[in-house]
Amino acid sequence: MSESPANDDETRQKLLEISEVLKKEGIEVETCDDIHTLLNNITRSFCSKAGEELFKNGITDLSRKIDEYHSQLYGFEERVCYRWSLPFSLFEYLIIQSQEINEEFHKEFGKIATEERDLVFGILFRLHEKACIVAKEVIALMKSGYSDGANARCRTLYEFAVISFFIAKHGNDVAERYINYQAIEEYRAAKEYQEYCKITGDIPFSNEEMEKMNEKCETLIEQYKKPFTKRTFNKGYGWAAKALNLPNPKFSDLARDVDFSRLLFPYSMASWAIHANAKCLMFKLASPDEKYILTGESNIGMAEPGQRAAISLLQINFALLNSKISIENLTRIRSMILLVNEINKAFSEVHDSINMNEVRIS
C-alpha cells in the first residue's frame, strides 16, 4: 500500500529537517525531492562522517590498544614456547645443522660445481638453501601459535624434498630441463601480467620484451619438443615429461617416482586451511573437534607441522649430503635421522600430554 501525498510531504519535511541538523554538525547532505534518494543521501553522509570520527578515535587510542595486544601476545608466545620447548629446541638444532651444511658445501663445492657444470648439485644446493629459510618460517609460525600456517609451509618443504630426490635420481639432463623450464614459466607469467595491466593500468612489458621471451620459449620448444609446448604452461612439470614418459606429468607423478607418495595426502590436507575451498570452513589443526572459533593464536596443533617439517628437511639434507658421498656425510645422515626421531617423539609426547581443558585460543 503506497503512502498518501500528505504523508509523503510530511516525511520529506522531516528528512529535510534532519539534513539541516546534520549540516550544522558539518555533515553536508545532497537534498532532492525523492524521499528514498534523500534518505539514502542522509544515511551515506552520516555514516561517512561517523566513520571518519571512528577512525580518528581509533588512531588516538592506537598506542594503548597495540600495547594491550602485544602484552597479551608476548605472554601467549612465552607459554607456547614453554609448553613445546623440547621439540622446538630439537627442531631448531636440525635447522642449525642444515645451515652449517649449506655454508660448508657452498665453500667446498660451489665453485667446482659451477666450473664442471654440475647442474644437479646446483639445484640441490639451491633447494637446500631455500629449505633452511622455509624451516625457519615453520618454527616462527609455531612459536607464535599458528599451526595451520606452519602446516601450509610444510607443503613447500615437501615439494623441495620431492624435486631434490627426482633431480638427483634422473641426473644432469633433467636438471638442465628443470632450469630451462624457467623461461616457459616466466613467459606464462608475463602473459598473465599483460592481462592484469589492462585492468589495473600498470606498465606492461613492451612488445619487444614479450617477443624476446617468446623467442626464448620457441627455442626451447624446438629443442625439447612437445613437453615444452604452450599447452603445458599451466602444469609446471613439462621438464619432467621425458624422465617419466608422461605427456603432462603432475606433481603427484614425481612424488610416486621417488617413492614419496605416502605423504601426498598430508600434502593435500595442508592446503585445506589455506585455500578457499569448502573444506577450509571447518579444518583447523589449532581447534580440536571444531570446538573453538579461531580468530587468532592457539597453543595446540604443533605436532603435525613440526614432524612433517623435520622429515622433509631431513630428506632435503639427505639429497644434498648424498650428492657428495663420504664417510663424514654418511655419519651426518645417520646422526640427523636419530635427531628427527627424537623430534617426532618430543612433538608426540607434548601433543599427547595436552588436556583439552587447557587449550587456549587467542
C-alpha positions, 0 to 999 in steps of 0.5 A, a space after each residue: 500500500 503506497 503512502 498518501 501525498 500528505 504523508 509523503 510531504 510530511 516525511 520529506 519535511 522531516 528528512 529535510 529537517 534532519 539534513 539541516 541538523 546534520 549540516 550544522 554538525 558539518 555533515 553536508 547532505 545532497 537534498 532532492 525531492 525523492 524521499 528514498 534518494 534523500 534518505 539514502 543521501 542522509 544515511 551515506 553522509 552520516 555514516 561517512 562522517 561517523 566513520 571518519 570520527 571512528 577512525 580518528 578515535 581509533 588512531 588516538 587510542 592506537 598506542 594503548 590498544 597495540 600495547 594491550 595486544 602485544 602484552 597479551 601476545 608476548 605472554 601467549 608466545 612465552 607459554 607456547 614456547 614453554 609448553 613445546 620447548 623440547 621439540 622446538 629446541 630439537 627442531 631448531 638444532 636440525 635447522 642449525 645443522 642444515 645451515 652449517 651444511 649449506 655454508 660448508 658445501 657452498 665453500 667446498 663445492 660451489 665453485 667446482 660445481 659451477 666450473 664442471 657444470 654440475 647442474 644437479 648439485 646446483 639445484 640441490 644446493 639451491 633447494 637446500 638453501 631455500 629449505 633452511 629459510 622455509 624451516 625457519 618460517 615453520 618454527 616462527 609460525 609455531 612459536 607464535 601459535 599458528 599451526 595451520 600456517 606452519 602446516 601450509 609451509 610444510 607443503 613447500 618443504 615437501 615439494 623441495 624434498 620431492 624435486 631434490 630426490 627426482 633431480 638427483 635420481 634422473 641426473 644432469 639432463 633433467 636438471 638442465 630441463 628443470 632450469 630451462 623450464 624457467 623461461 616457459 614459466 616466466 613467459 606464462 607469467 608475463 602473459 598473465 601480467 599483460 592481462 592484469 595491466 589492462 585492468 589495473 593500468 600498470 606498465 606492461 612489458 613492451 612488445 619487444 620484451 614479450 617477443 624476446 621471451 617468446 623467442 626464448 620459449 620457441 627455442 626451447 620448444 624446438 629443442 625439447 619438443 612437445 613437453 615444452 609446448 604452450 599447452 603445458 604452461 599451466 602444469 609446471 612439470 613439462 621438464 619432467 615429461 621425458 624422465 617419466 614418459 608422461 605427456 603432462 606429468 603432475 606433481 603427484 607423478 614425481 612424488 610416486 617416482 621417488 617413492 614419496 607418495 605416502 605423504 601426498 595426502 598430508 600434502 593435500 590436507 595442508 592446503 585445506 586451511 589455506 585455500 578457499 575451498 569448502 573444506 577450509 570452513 571447518 579444518 583447523 589443526 589449532 581447534 580440536 573437534 571444531 570446538 573453538 572459533 579461531 580468530 587468532 593464536 592457539 597453543 595446540 596443533 604443533 605436532 603435525 607441522 613440526 614432524 612433517 617439517 623435520 622429515 622433509 628437511 631431513 630428506 632435503 639434507 639427505 639429497 644434498 649430503 648424498 650428492 657428495 658421498 663420504 664417510 663424514 656425510 654418511 655419519 651426518 645422515 645417520 646422526 640427523 635421522 636419530 635427531 628427527 626421531 627424537 623430534 617426532 617423539 618430543 612433538 608426540 609426547 607434548 601433543 599427547 600430554 595436552 588436556 583439552 581443558 587447557 587449550 587456549 585460543 587467542 
